[in-house]
Amino acid sequence: MLGWCKRRMSNDNEGCSLAVPVVADQGVSAAPPRAKRPRLARNAHLEALHDVQMELQLLDEQCAEEQIRIQHRYDQTRRPHFVRRRKLINEIRGFWKAALCSHTQQLVHPAETDALEYLKSIDLLDNLDDKGSFEVRASFIPNEIFVENVLVKKVTFNESCEEVIQAGKLSAKGAHGREVLAQISSAQKSVLGWFLSSQAKKPHDYDDLGDVLRRDLWQDPVPYFMAHQITKNASLRAQASHPRPAHDSMAPAEANSCV
């Protein structure tokens, strides 16, 4: 479950027909003002209908407030499990590259596949406030492509639910790093490109890496990793059955392959 802004934009309120944060005098940002209902003509049935609708609206607001409180409590409860999982994943080299590569949204740009070989861990701090702000941190094994070993992107939602982005930074160590950065800078889909981008995501952009992580990949990356392993093993068997001639070098497409 995401914070109020994210659920408002996605119309995904998980049981409530709207989602609003608790009022400001309790220390949390208040909901934006609602459009005023037009006055109805004098009619007993219409007035009764109006009253019932207002009662439903109040219940929806209470539902959303309770959801936020419960989400924060469970986020704290789940955090030690995510830390434990990260330690286990760190022992499997290439885990996150494999999970990203095999995701159905095709998140990885071909130019960055070799750089993702050095991706050691991904960590998500979700629901940093009641609007659904979040931070994603990627850690890399020291390598000859980029200077930085940690890449962080933070997305904060302001009072108008607009994204305020603190993008990450990567510096190339040499020509190869510069080439990777040049190719992913304008790519529509790229893991590293998402971290480096300060542009707000477009409405209904369900391929946005932040949304994919929060709703799916971060919650359970293991099936995607296993799917990659199955594909990789099948590819190795196929190569063993049809070996390449000695003079036939690896094709460029395969050199940058997720497999």
Beta strands, then each sheet from edge to edge (+ up, - down):
strand 1: 119-125
strand 2: 134-140
strand 3: 150-157
strand 4: 163-166
sheet 1: 1+ 2- 3+ 4-
end
